[in-house]
Amino acid sequence: MLQRFLLGLAAPLALSACASVPAPPSASSPSLYDTGMVSAADPRAAEAGAEILRKGGSATDAAIATMLALTVVEPQSSGIGGGGFYVRGGADGAIETIDGRETAPAAATPRRFLGADGKPLPFRTAVIGGRSVGVPGNLALAAKAHAEHGKLAWAALFAPAIRLARDGWVLSQRGHDFLQRQPDTGAHDAAGKALFYDAAGVALPAGARVRNPALARTLETIARQGAGAFYQGPLGREIAGKVAAETPDDGRMSAADIAGYAAKERPPVCGVYRAYRICGMGPPSSGATTVLAILIQLEPFDMAALGPDSPVAWHLFAESQRLAYADRDLYLADPDFVPVPVQSLIDPEYLHARGRLIAPDRTLPQALPGRRDLARAPGFGPPENGTSHFVVVDRAGEAVSYTSTIESAFGSGIMAGGFYLNNELTDFSFVPEQNGAAVANGVWGGKRPRSSMAPTLVYGPDGKLVLVVGAAGGATIPVQVARALIGFIDWRLPIADALALPVLYSPGDTVTIEQGSKLEALIPALAKLGHAAIRKAELPLKTNAIAVKGRALDGAADPRSEGRAISQ
């Protein structure tokens, strides 16, 4: 009944503010840039995308090849067992977005993550096994994007990943660390244990060569037969069977759930910050609305004059996050199931009014949502983790920002066809209602969980592309992207320096300072400004970007990661 009621409320939404800013002129020549470029979280994946660019592939082709290679070399974070969001900008400035977010099995109910006592399950209990697995969307997304914007044959995009899986790849230090920290998921499945751990159950050391013939066979099949081999073939039935067998209750996955999955085109969400047009992914992602809220709320303040060493600048950034995340937690969810007031949430007048709540010399006593036009409650959900991001720009001017994820390290721990299956359903709120009000991000059959992923394109005041950016790192993603944009736009930093900026994360009343960063020295000043709860912690930070400088591309990867930017 609740679902039908919420669906009845849903109305078409004008999600894009793009029409308010003129699009850049069409390219006058076949080549806008001297070379194409890929930036990804693993150099082998970046090289896979660059290889496709060298063969004449489009940015879309290269992005797909990068995603497939990450399935092999970064199994803890992303791949074909998960989903993602794709944001594409054409040479003419037109923006398209595709939602490849995972869906809950049709039989799932709002009580999926509640125990027999009605209380939320412990996070790791919810993660491991079939209860957390959503129907993977990455291959459906890839097929849809390729059909619209691919230049090379579908099978050609799989060649680099197949080669890595078949011939072997060297386990990185980061990969080893994940295996060592998360054996409950990394070695949960016998296939994963055999692939990544020795006979004594010890994680393979960094430098070990890993061959994954099962994944090579899976990729070869999908390369020959298309994405349908994943969704309608034996592999789809295997996935459904393994997930159902490890789902103790509430809505076991079926082969029909897999076969019925569809990636969806969504309207882009765009806004203007200091004359720069910033476009990203709309619901079920909260990325674009949260990034825009953080930025536009800060427009009344002279962030450029304050600079990156000012405690006041970081205080303002913290306060803007608190307000943006209050709206995010209350309103953002799958728009096919609940009405999401996107246009209202990114309205400049609304956000400037929110910004006037921020004071440079004190903190807000409490950061509350700003709109009360829908009766709902904020939900409870554990913090998001994992994910991978990559960006591509080709010589013809096509730009792709693509975030791919299986959620936590090694997802649910279940493997099929040589890859890990996601635990994305733990991105739903574990509590479906509070005080009689529905939680927007509660579980429903067929619904897509809210995401923080924020693949982003930025256009300058002249309408031309200036930056392609995105991040991995769970709920910190919008903050990482907003920080990079402030560094790039306000502080005029080269993109590598903008990505190297420290991160301050404050979605609630606690300010988390990136451990070991220069922000630690600002803690006393932030405390004097009223931030009572400040802690230092390691944060899951991993940003990738490409900046445009005339005909040249300037790629960068987060210095905290193993990522790299590679030209074609």
C-alpha positions in Angstrom: 0.0 0.0 0.0 2.8 2.4 1.0 4.6 1.7 -2.3 1.5 2.4 -4.4 0.8 5.6 -2.4 4.4 6.8 -3.0 4.3 5.9 -6.7 1.0 7.9 -7.0 2.8 10.9 -5.6 5.6 10.7 -8.1 5.4 13.3 -10.9 7.7 14.2 -13.8 10.5 16.3 -12.5 12.4 19.0 -14.3 15.8 17.8 -13.2 18.2 19.8 -15.2 19.2 23.5 -14.9 21.4 23.1 -18.0 19.1 25.2 -20.2 20.0 28.3 -18.3 23.6 28.2 -19.6 24.4 28.2 -23.3 26.0 25.1 -24.6 29.5 25.3 -26.1 29.9 25.6 -29.9 30.2 22.5 -31.9 33.7 21.3 -32.8 34.9 22.9 -36.0 37.3 20.1 -36.7 37.3 16.3 -36.1 39.9 16.7 -33.3 39.4 19.0 -30.4 42.4 17.8 -28.4 45.9 16.7 -29.3 45.4 13.3 -27.6 42.8 11.4 -25.6 43.3 10.4 -22.0 42.1 8.0 -19.3 42.5 8.4 -15.5 41.6 5.4 -13.4 42.4 4.0 -9.9 44.6 1.3 -11.3 47.3 1.9 -14.0 46.5 -1.4 -15.8 42.8 -0.4 -16.1 43.9 3.1 -17.3 46.1 1.4 -19.9 43.2 -0.8 -21.0 41.2 2.3 -21.8 44.1 4.1 -23.4 44.6 1.0 -25.7 41.1 1.3 -26.9 41.6 5.0 -27.6 44.7 4.2 -29.7 42.6 1.8 -31.7 40.1 4.5 -32.6 37.6 3.9 -29.9 35.4 6.6 -28.4 35.6 7.8 -24.8 32.6 5.5 -24.2 34.4 2.5 -25.6 37.5 3.3 -23.5 35.4 3.7 -20.3 33.8 0.3 -20.9 37.2 -1.3 -21.4 38.4 0.4 -18.2 35.5 -0.9 -16.2 36.1 -4.4 -17.5 39.8 -4.3 -16.6 39.0 -3.1 -13.1 36.9 -6.2 -12.7 40.1 -8.1 -13.0 42.7 -6.0 -11.2 40.6 -4.3 -8.6 38.2 -7.0 -7.6 37.6 -5.6 -4.1 36.0 -2.4 -5.4 34.2 -2.6 -8.7 33.4 -4.6 -11.8 30.7 -6.6 -13.6 29.3 -8.0 -10.4 28.2 -4.5 -9.4 26.7 -1.3 -10.9 27.5 2.2 -11.7 26.6 5.6 -13.1 27.8 7.0 -16.5 27.8 10.7 -17.3 28.7 11.6 -20.9 29.3 15.0 -22.4 29.4 15.4 -26.2 31.6 17.8 -28.1 28.5 20.0 -28.4 28.1 20.2 -24.6 25.0 17.9 -24.5 24.9 15.8 -21.3 23.6 12.3 -21.1 23.5 10.0 -18.0 22.8 6.3 -17.6 21.8 4.7 -14.4 23.3 1.2 -14.0 22.5 1.0 -10.2 21.6 -2.5 -8.9 18.0 -3.4 -8.0 16.6 -5.3 -5.1 15.0 -8.7 -5.9 11.3 -8.4 -6.6 10.4 -10.3 -3.5 12.4 -8.0 -1.1 10.5 -6.3 1.7 11.1 -3.2 3.8 12.1 -5.5 6.7 15.0 -7.0 4.8 17.7 -5.7 7.2 15.9 -6.0 10.5 16.5 -8.9 12.9 13.8 -10.9 14.6 13.8 -8.3 17.4 12.9 -5.5 14.9 16.3 -3.9 15.3 18.8 -3.3 12.4 21.2 -6.1 11.8 24.9 -5.6 12.5 26.5 -4.3 9.3 28.8 -7.3 8.6 25.9 -9.7 9.2 23.9 -7.9 6.6 26.8 -7.7 4.1 28.0 -11.2 3.9 25.9 -13.6 1.9 22.9 -13.2 -0.4 20.8 -10.7 1.6 22.9 -7.8 0.4 23.2 -8.6 -3.3 21.4 -6.5 -5.9 21.0 -7.4 -9.5 24.2 -6.2 -11.2 23.8 -3.3 -13.6 27.3 -2.5 -15.0 27.0 -4.7 -18.2 23.5 -3.4 -19.0 24.8 0.1 -18.6 27.8 -0.7 -20.8 25.7 -2.3 -23.5 23.3 0.7 -23.6 26.2 3.2 -23.7 28.0 1.3 -26.4 24.9 1.0 -28.6 24.5 4.8 -28.5 28.1 6.0 -28.5 30.5 3.1 -29.3 32.8 3.1 -32.3 34.6 -0.2 -32.0 33.0 -3.6 -32.0 31.7 -4.7 -28.6 34.1 -7.7 -28.4 37.1 -5.5 -29.0 36.4 -3.7 -25.7 36.9 -7.0 -23.7 40.4 -7.8 -25.1 42.5 -6.0 -22.5 40.5 -7.5 -19.6 40.5 -11.0 -21.0 44.3 -10.8 -21.5 44.8 -9.7 -17.9 42.6 -12.4 -16.5 44.0 -15.1 -18.7 47.7 -14.2 -18.7 47.8 -12.9 -15.1 48.3 -9.6 -13.3 50.5 -8.6 -10.3 48.7 -8.1 -7.0 49.3 -4.6 -5.8 50.0 -3.6 -2.2 46.5 -2.0 -2.0 44.9 -5.2 -3.2 46.9 -7.3 -0.7 45.9 -5.0 2.1 42.2 -5.4 1.3 42.6 -9.2 1.2 44.3 -9.2 4.5 41.8 -6.8 6.2 38.6 -8.4 4.8 39.0 -12.2 4.7 35.4 -12.6 5.8 34.3 -11.5 2.3 37.5 -12.0 0.3 37.7 -15.7 1.3 34.0 -16.2 2.0 33.4 -18.1 -1.3 35.6 -21.1 -2.0 36.5 -19.7 -5.4 37.7 -16.4 -3.9 39.7 -18.3 -1.2 41.4 -20.5 -3.9 42.2 -17.4 -6.1 43.5 -15.0 -3.5 44.7 -17.0 -0.5 47.2 -19.7 0.0 46.5 -23.2 1.5 46.8 -21.9 5.0 44.3 -19.1 4.3 46.8 -16.3 4.2 46.3 -13.5 1.7 48.6 -13.6 -1.3 51.5 -11.2 -0.9 51.9 -8.0 -2.9 53.8 -8.9 -6.1 52.1 -12.3 -6.5 50.9 -13.0 -10.1 47.2 -13.9 -10.2 45.5 -15.7 -13.0 41.7 -15.9 -13.2 40.7 -18.3 -15.9 37.1 -18.5 -14.8 36.8 -14.7 -15.3 38.6 -14.9 -18.6 36.0 -17.5 -19.8 33.1 -15.3 -18.5 34.4 -12.2 -20.4 35.0 -14.2 -23.5 31.5 -15.4 -23.5 30.0 -12.0 -23.0 32.3 -10.6 -25.6 31.0 -13.1 -28.2 27.4 -13.2 -27.2 26.7 -9.7 -25.8 25.4 -8.6 -22.4 22.4 -10.9 -22.8 24.8 -13.8 -22.0 25.1 -12.3 -18.5 21.4 -11.6 -17.9 19.5 -14.3 -19.8 22.1 -17.1 -20.0 23.5 -19.8 -17.6 25.6 -17.2 -15.8 22.5 -15.2 -14.8 20.9 -18.4 -13.5 24.0 -19.3 -11.6 24.1 -15.8 -9.9 20.5 -16.1 -8.9 20.9 -19.6 -7.5 24.0 -18.7 -5.5 22.5 -15.6 -4.1 19.2 -17.3 -3.2 21.0 -20.2 -1.5 22.8 -17.7 0.8 19.7 -15.5 1.5 18.3 -16.7 4.9 15.0 -14.9 4.5 13.2 -12.0 2.9 13.0 -12.1 -0.9 15.4 -14.5 -2.5 16.8 -13.5 -5.9 15.4 -15.3 -8.9 16.6 -15.8 -12.5 13.7 -13.5 -13.5 15.1 -10.7 -11.4 18.4 -11.0 -13.4 16.8 -11.4 -16.8 14.5 -8.4 -16.2 17.1 -5.9 -15.3 17.4 -2.7 -17.4 19.8 0.2 -17.3 17.9 3.6 -17.5 18.6 6.9 -19.0 18.0 9.6 -16.5 17.9 13.4 -16.8 21.2 15.0 -15.8 21.3 17.3 -12.8 23.1 20.6 -13.6 23.7 23.8 -11.7 25.9 26.9 -11.9 28.6 27.7 -9.4 30.5 31.0 -10.0 29.6 30.8 -13.7 30.8 27.2 -14.1 28.2 24.7 -15.2 28.5 21.6 -13.2 26.6 18.5 -14.3 26.2 15.1 -12.7 24.0 12.1 -11.9 20.5 12.4 -10.6 18.6 10.1 -8.3 19.0 7.4 -7.2 22.4 9.0 -6.9 22.6 11.8 -4.3 25.9 12.8 -5.8 25.0 15.8 -8.0 22.5 17.3 -5.7 24.8 17.1 -2.7 27.8 18.5 -4.6 25.8 21.4 -5.9 24.3 22.1 -2.5 27.7 22.2 -0.9 29.1 24.6 -3.5 26.1 26.9 -4.1 25.6 27.4 -0.4 29.2 28.7 -0.3 28.7 31.3 -3.1 28.1 34.2 -0.7 31.6 33.6 0.8 34.9 34.6 -0.8 36.5 31.2 -0.8 39.2 32.4 -3.2 40.3 35.2 -0.8 40.3 32.8 2.2 42.5 30.2 0.4 43.3 26.6 1.2 45.2 27.3 4.5 42.4 29.3 6.2 40.6 27.6 9.1 37.5 29.7 8.2 37.4 28.3 4.7 37.4 24.7 6.1 34.8 25.7 8.7 32.5 27.0 6.0 33.1 23.9 4.0 32.1 21.8 7.0 29.0 23.8 7.7 27.8 23.6 4.1 28.3 19.8 4.2 26.1 19.6 7.3 23.2 21.3 5.5 23.6 19.5 2.2 23.7 16.0 3.9 20.6 16.9 6.0 18.7 17.3 2.8 20.3 14.3 1.2 19.4 11.9 4.0 15.8 13.0 4.0 14.9 13.2 0.4 17.2 11.3 -1.9 16.1 7.9 -3.1 15.0 6.0 -6.2 12.7 8.4 -8.1 10.8 5.5 -9.6 9.5 4.7 -6.1 9.4 8.0 -4.2 9.0 11.6 -5.3 12.4 13.4 -5.1 12.2 17.2 -5.2 15.5 17.6 -7.2 14.7 20.9 -8.8 13.7 22.4 -5.5 16.9 21.1 -3.8 19.2 22.6 -6.3 17.3 25.9 -6.8 19.9 28.7 -6.4 17.5 30.9 -4.3 16.9 28.0 -1.9 20.5 27.2 -1.6 21.6 30.8 -1.1 19.0 31.0 1.7 20.5 27.9 3.1 23.9 29.5 2.8 22.8 32.4 4.8 22.4 30.1 7.8 26.2 29.6 7.8 28.3 32.1 9.8 32.0 32.5 9.4 32.6 32.8 13.1 30.4 30.1 14.7 28.7 26.8 14.0 25.0 26.0 13.5 23.6 24.4 16.7 21.8 21.9 14.5 21.8 21.3 10.8 18.2 20.4 9.7 16.7 19.7 6.3 15.5 22.9 4.6 12.3 21.7 2.9 9.3 20.2 4.7 7.1 19.6 1.7 7.1 15.8 2.0 6.3 13.8 5.1 9.1 11.4 5.6 11.9 10.6 8.0 15.7 10.3 7.6 16.8 6.6 7.6 19.5 4.6 9.3 22.1 3.0 7.2 25.8 2.0 7.8 28.5 4.0 6.0 29.2 3.2 2.4 32.6 2.0 1.3 34.6 0.8 -1.7 33.9 1.8 -5.3 36.2 3.0 -8.2 36.0 5.9 -10.5 37.5 6.7 -13.9 37.3 9.4 -16.5 38.0 9.5 -20.2 38.3 12.2 -22.8 38.8 11.4 -26.5 40.4 13.6 -29.2 37.0 14.3 -30.7 35.7 15.9 -27.5 33.6 13.2 -26.0 34.0 13.1 -22.2 32.9 10.3 -19.9 32.8 10.3 -16.1 31.9 6.8 -14.8 31.7 5.5 -11.2 31.6 1.7 -10.7 31.1 -0.2 -7.5 30.5 -3.5 -5.7 30.1 -1.5 -2.4 32.2 -2.9 0.5 35.5 -4.7 -0.1 34.8 -7.8 -2.1 31.1 -7.0 -1.9 28.9 -9.8 -0.5 31.8 -12.3 -0.6 29.8 -14.4 -3.1 31.6 -15.2 -6.4 30.2 -16.3 -9.8 32.0 -16.6 -13.0 35.3 -15.5 -11.5 34.0 -12.2 -10.1 32.6 -10.9 -6.8 29.0 -10.0 -6.4 28.0 -6.7 -4.8 26.5 -5.9 -1.5 24.8 -2.8 -2.7 21.5 -3.4 -1.0 23.1 -2.4 2.3 23.0 1.2 0.9 19.3 1.1 1.6 18.2 2.4 5.0 17.9 -0.5 7.4 14.9 1.1 9.1 11.9 1.5 6.8 10.0 4.1 8.9 10.4 6.3 11.9 7.6 7.8 14.0 5.1 6.7 11.4 6.8 8.4 8.5 8.3 6.4 5.6 12.0 6.6 5.0 12.6 7.5 1.3 15.5 5.1 1.0 13.8 2.1 2.5 13.9 -1.3 0.7 11.3 -2.3 -1.9 11.3 -5.0 -4.5 12.9 -3.8 -7.7 14.1 -0.5 -6.1 17.6 0.9 -6.5 19.4 2.0 -3.3 20.5 5.5 -2.9 24.1 6.2 -3.8 26.7 8.8 -3.1 28.5 8.4 -6.5 29.1 11.7 -8.1 30.5 11.4 -11.7 30.8 15.0 -12.8 31.5 17.2 -15.8 32.4 20.9 -15.5 32.0 23.6 -18.2 33.6 27.0 -18.0 31.9 30.4 -18.4 32.5 30.2 -22.1 30.5 26.9 -22.2 33.6 24.7 -23.0 34.5 21.6 -21.1 37.1 22.3 -18.4 37.1 19.3 -16.1 35.9 15.7 -15.9 36.0 14.4 -12.3 34.7 11.8 -9.8 35.6 9.9 -6.8 35.4 6.6 -4.8 35.0 6.3 -1.1 31.4 5.8 -0.1 29.5 8.7 1.5 32.7 10.9 1.3 32.4 11.0 -2.5 30.4 14.3 -2.8 32.8 15.9 -0.4 35.8 14.7 -2.3 34.3 16.1 -5.6 33.2 19.4 -4.0 36.7 19.9 -2.4 38.3 19.3 -5.8 36.0 21.8 -7.5 36.7 24.4 -4.8 40.4 23.8 -5.3 40.1 24.0 -9.1 37.6 26.9 -9.4 38.2 29.1 -6.3 41.8 28.4 -5.5 43.0 28.1 -9.1 45.0 25.0 -8.3 46.4 22.6 -11.0 44.1 19.6 -11.0 46.8 17.3 -9.4 47.1 19.8 -6.5 43.3 20.0 -6.2 43.1 16.2 -5.9 45.9 16.3 -3.3 44.0 18.7 -1.1 43.1 17.2 2.3 39.6 16.2 3.1 37.3 17.3 5.9 34.1 15.3 6.2 31.2 16.5 8.3 27.8 15.1 7.3 26.5 15.5 10.8 27.7 17.1 14.0 31.1 15.4 14.0 33.9 16.8 11.9 36.3 14.1 10.6 39.8 15.3 9.7 41.9 13.3 7.3 44.5 11.7 9.5 48.1 12.8 8.7 47.0 15.8 6.7 47.8 19.5 7.2 44.2 20.0 8.5 45.3 18.4 11.8 47.0 21.7 12.6 43.7 23.6 12.2 41.8 21.5 14.8 42.3 24.1 17.6 41.0 26.9 15.3 38.0 24.8 14.2 37.2 24.1 17.9 37.2 27.8 18.6 34.7 28.2 15.9 32.3 25.9 17.7 33.0 22.4 16.3 32.7 20.4 19.5 33.3 17.0 18.1 36.4 16.7 15.9 38.2 13.4 15.2 41.1 12.3 13.1 40.7 9.2 10.9 41.8 7.5 7.7 39.3 8.2 5.0 38.6 6.1 1.9 39.8 8.7 -0.6 40.3 8.0 -4.3 39.6 10.8 -6.9 40.4 10.9 -10.6 40.2 13.8 -13.0 41.1 15.2 -16.4 41.4 19.0 -16.9 41.2 20.6 -20.3 43.7 23.4 -21.2 43.1 24.5 -24.8 43.9 21.5 -27.0 45.8 19.7 -24.1 44.5 17.4 -21.5 45.9 17.4 -17.9 45.1 14.1 -16.1 45.5 13.4 -12.5 44.9 10.6 -9.9 44.5 10.9 -6.2 48.0 10.6 -4.6 46.6 8.5 -1.9 45.7 5.8 -4.5 47.5 3.6 -7.0 45.8 5.5 -9.8 47.3 7.0 -12.9 46.3 9.1 -15.9 47.5 7.7 -19.3 47.4 9.3 -22.7 46.5 7.3 -25.7 
